[in-house]
Amino acid sequence: MSSEKSISLSHGIVRQDRKLSDGRTISYYDSKSIVREAVDSRPVENRPGLGELRLDALTNEWVVMAAHRQTRAFLPPKELCPLCPTKPGLQSEIPESSYEVAVFENLSPSLAIAASNWKLPELDGLNTPVVDAAGFCEVLCYTDDHEANFGTLSLEQIRIVMEAWRDRTREISKLPHIAHIFPFENRGVEVGVTLHHPHGQIYAYSYLPPRVEKMLKVAGDHFAKNSRPLISDIIAREIKDEVRIVAQNSDWIAYVPFASRYPFEIHIAPKVFTADLAELSDAQADSFGTVAKEALQRLDGVFGIEMAYMASWHQAPVNVGRDVLGLHMQITSIRRAPGKLKYLAGSESAMQAFIMDMKPEQSAAQLRDVKI
Ligand SMILES: [Zn+2]
């Protein structure tokens, strides 16, 4: 087949797009030009239909109904891992026999491309219509090594993942109906992981998620009053206070936020305001890995066990707020101590009022004390 696209990105990284048997695209990101021509020979199965967007009239917030996801793979054994490369006896989602970084559309997506005339309804309380859950969901495999994890990847490998995040942000922005792009990783069964293979996901929403909407309003008000992005002032306070810093280099800073909500919460932000992953300079993209690795190794070092965490990229929405909402990664762990988890109980779940059992300064000191 000669119709595949090969695209040169920064840092010498090359992307090649191929088709899976059911028509989904798989993109390989490689550190150099590598021939990617393995064919997906799995039989074509019907793909699930679209879910629904319903309005919660109590809060005017959208909820995605994706009941079709109930049948998705749940913690398969390693020999049946759908994210490992294809090998004799295993036809996985990735037809190649090895890969560096691979990205493909989720087999059972919560959000998927809708009809071209799709529109997000105006909010009208109980009369708001139910619509297809428009959007896009991708799986991003960090490495073909089933036993690896993000924090122990080589800096070169993290650089390829970073390039994939930047490129996906650019590419998904061009799809119809996309309002916000959210790359994230859940690690550990404690936070609902269904596949152990090191991977992240990208959810692209057709509406602004509630927290983005709130952060956009707050950041917009701050900018109107101070003519500076809020995240820049937050970083300035962290640099001045020093006590909550966990790691830094010339481009990035990792810190426990001033009002953290989880026993171990780390934010990693570029020191210079940047709207989203696509807008990072090549130098910022190159230097992210050292700070990210250090932050994650400190997190795992606190109790000497692999910490269950959620790593979430906050970026500016696709079409609004790009000069006020700045890029940063939020890593939160629900682990309080070995054998103890923080549950989102009544106050947090029902009131969204968080109670922290530990001061952020104490958490930062524990993270800094880890020998790495
Ligand atoms: Zn695997």
Boltz pocket constraint, residues with backbone or C-beta under 6 A from the ligand:
constraints:
  - pocket:
      binder: B
      contacts: [[A, 78], [A, 81], [A, 82], [A, 83], [A, 84], [A, 144], [A, 145], [A, 146], [A, 197]]
      max_distance: 6.0
